[in-house]
Amino acid sequence: RDRARYRLGAEIAGALENGQFELIYQPTVKLAKPDEIAAVNAGLRWHHPQLGELPAEEFFPLAETTGMTIPLGKWLLTESLRATARWRERYGEAAPDVCIRLPNRLAIEPDLVALVKEQLDRNELPARALRLCTDSSSILDPRGEVLDSLTVLADLGAKLVLTVQGSADLELIPRHQLSVQHVILSGPVVDALADGEPEVAARHLDQLVTRARELKLRIGAEGVRSREQAERLRRHGVIAARGPFVADTATGDEVDQLIEQHTGAAVTG
């Protein structure tokens, strides 16, 4: 098994060169207007000639060991911004922002900020069209390098998004004076409302939402499985969500269809 994994890792460079990777998205919709896409989270999928479609969790750990994390991350960033520019040209204000979780190795690259500026300029995009997602483990990294990079990119105008599972994660924002604009509720706090509205879970959610509002944050949720769960979250103050109730994943063409279907956007180009 180890040999097979090593062989797979060794194939990543050639696969990138040969166009075997594809952008894949998780659409986020506004809960007050569930037909309106607010953002898409961009990730990678590998179309392997023998093994078929491989999700990122199967090959990104291998990329760490073969030195391909940074090339993959750069490709993800470059292609995501290119897709964003295409949507903006085609759909105008109905185009979603793109949200990217940068691999930590890329996030601490000295030339990351220059790369982001170059791609924004090349695609004639404002920095606010880019959302950068991170979590508590990156913020708490004792080296602080990821946090430093994200802070510089936030100063450029990119929007920072923090995934939180509870109050401790949320309090990292004022403690570290983070320029976070969006928080995404994840894990048990969201799952607890999947099949009902237990009193303790609802109270915990209310506390998180109240605190997030005090911090002037926009509140979303991930892993939402049904429209009923989405409606429960909306009643408690969550304004946007993604998950199987919208789509597990979508290709670029499917995002186009969702934009047109959800907004009735007229094609402008």
Secondary structure, DSSP 8 states (H G I E B T S, - for coil): -HHHHHHHHHTHHHHHHTT-EEEEEEEEEESSSTTSEEEEEEEEEEEETTTEEEEHHHHHHHHHHHT-HHHHHHHHHHHHHHHHHHHHHHHGGG--EEEE---HHHHT-TTHHHHHHHHHHHTT--GGGEEEEEEHHHHT-TT-HHHHHHHHHHHHT-EEEEEESSHHHHTHHHHTT--EEEEEE-THHHHTTSS---HHHHHHHHHHHHHHHHTT-EEEES----HHHHHHHHHTT--EEESTTT-S-B-HHHHHHHHHHHH------
